[in-house]
Amino acid sequence: MNPPEQFSLPPVHKLPALNLGLRPCAPSDWLDAPDAFGDDLMRTRQLAEKRHLIAEQKSKIYACLPDAQAAETEATAALIEHLHIYHQHSLPSKKTDSLLSVSARIPEDILIMLPTAKGSSNADWVLGAASLCFPSHWRLQDKMGKSIRAIHSPVPDFAEVLARPVIRFFTNMQTGRLSQRLNWSVQTEDKLHTPHHTPIKFSRRTANEWGNIIHIRIERQCFFKLPVTGAIIFSIRTSLAPLSKFQETPEFPHTVLQQTEKLSEAFYSYKNLSNTEEGLRIWIDKYMPQTT
């Protein structure tokens, strides 16, 4: 299914590698959001995968530190209230509710960031609780309890360029106000749950073969600060589509390719693009209209 003509594809050209790119988010647009590529079936797939992961790998996709229990309780109540008001979801609050039980009902993953020095200008933030079913090449158990800098230590130049702006944004956030940003990546598998890179064997492939192998991944990340604990709800709505979906809109993958060309060598390697750039170019050469 190709995106309908009136559907707006994500503005990848506005997403530099090391930039927060924050913008406001209306409450009605926060949770249970539409797929970024207009795939109405993706929500059903995500909820089914969440049920499977909860049943088979609960300890790997859910965690809550002792210091985060109050924030998890407050976050769970806030999520239930929001879903009831804006989506009419029937989620009566129960003592057994957790981030896991609420996240299992929506496509978004939910993470909770805790302030290490609430109310202080020197506050840092740590990952205190999470229901994470769709990571992009990272594992929850490796990040729990770590600070923003430590979490992003594999990201080239993050400590020098983005750490302070992110910490300042979290610390200065007003309670009750939503912000959002987009993140993009390219992968060589049709998987939402990707805690590890899966390298592919290099061989000659046709454009149509690459169209089914290479997938563009978009994460819509939203931030909401809780009034009592001061913790931040960090939600991630993941969308994934193969190149073949964009045969009628090849300008979009072409824009993704142009973005890869702007990356530093270190960031290019971090995004694992050596496995995908050749395939992107072959596919684009076939489907992108040639100018004369």
GIRAQUI-V716857 format. One record per backbone hydrogen bond with DSSP energy under -1.0 kcal/mol. CO is the residue of the C=O (numbers start at 1). NH is the residue of the N-H. E is the energy in kcal/mol with one decimal. If there is no record, write none. Layout:
co = (CO/CO)
nh = (NH/NH)
e = (E/E)
This chain:
co = (4/10/11/12/23/26/27/35/39/41/42/43/44/45/46/47/48/49/50/51/52/53/57/57/58/61/63/65/66/68/69/70/71/72/73/74/75/76/77/78/79/80/81/82/83/83/89/94/98/99/100/102/103/109/110/111/112/112/113/114/117/120/124/125/126/127/128/129/130/131/135/139/140/140/143/146/147/148/150/152/155/157/158/158/162/163/164/165/166/167/168/174/178/179/180/181/183/185/187/189/192/194/206/207/209/210/211/214/215/216/217/218/219/220/221/222/223/224/225/231/232/233/234/235/236/237/239/241/242/243/244/249/250/251/252/253/254/255/256/257/259/260/264/265/266/267/268/269/273/273/276/277/278/279/280/281/282/283/284)
nh = (7/12/14/15/180/29/30/38/42/45/46/47/48/49/50/51/52/53/54/55/56/57/60/61/62/132/130/68/69/72/73/74/75/76/77/78/79/80/81/82/83/84/85/86/87/89/91/97/102/103/104/105/106/236/131/234/128/129/232/126/120/123/116/148/114/145/65/112/63/110/194/142/143/144/146/127/151/152/153/155/158/161/162/163/166/167/168/169/170/171/172/177/25/223/23/221/219/217/215/191/194/137/210/211/213/214/244/243/187/241/185/239/183/237/181/235/179/233/176/226/113/224/111/222/109/220/218/216/245/246/247/252/254/255/256/257/258/259/260/261/262/263/268/269/270/271/273/272/276/277/280/281/282/283/284/285/286/287/288)
e = (-1.9/-2.2/-2.0/-2.1/-2.6/-2.0/-1.4/-1.6/-1.2/-2.0/-2.8/-2.5/-1.9/-2.4/-2.4/-2.1/-1.9/-2.7/-2.6/-1.8/-2.3/-3.4/-1.6/-1.2/-1.4/-2.8/-2.5/-1.9/-1.3/-2.8/-2.3/-2.3/-2.9/-2.8/-2.0/-2.1/-2.7/-2.4/-2.4/-2.4/-2.6/-2.0/-2.4/-2.8/-1.5/-1.9/-1.3/-1.6/-2.0/-3.0/-1.7/-1.9/-1.3/-2.2/-3.1/-3.2/-2.6/-1.2/-2.5/-2.3/-2.3/-1.5/-2.8/-1.2/-3.2/-3.1/-2.9/-3.1/-2.0/-1.8/-1.8/-1.2/-1.7/-1.6/-2.1/-1.8/-2.9/-1.9/-1.2/-1.7/-1.8/-2.5/-1.8/-2.3/-2.6/-2.6/-2.8/-2.4/-2.7/-2.6/-2.3/-1.5/-1.5/-2.4/-2.0/-2.7/-2.9/-2.9/-3.3/-1.2/-1.1/-4.3/-2.4/-2.1/-1.2/-2.6/-2.4/-2.1/-2.7/-1.9/-2.0/-2.7/-2.0/-2.5/-2.1/-2.0/-1.5/-3.4/-1.5/-3.3/-2.4/-1.8/-2.5/-2.3/-2.5/-2.5/-2.5/-3.0/-1.7/-2.5/-1.0/-1.7/-1.9/-2.0/-2.0/-2.5/-2.2/-1.9/-1.9/-1.4/-1.1/-1.1/-2.8/-2.0/-2.2/-2.3/-1.9/-1.6/-1.5/-2.5/-2.6/-2.4/-2.3/-2.5/-2.7/-2.4/-1.1/-2.1/-2.9)
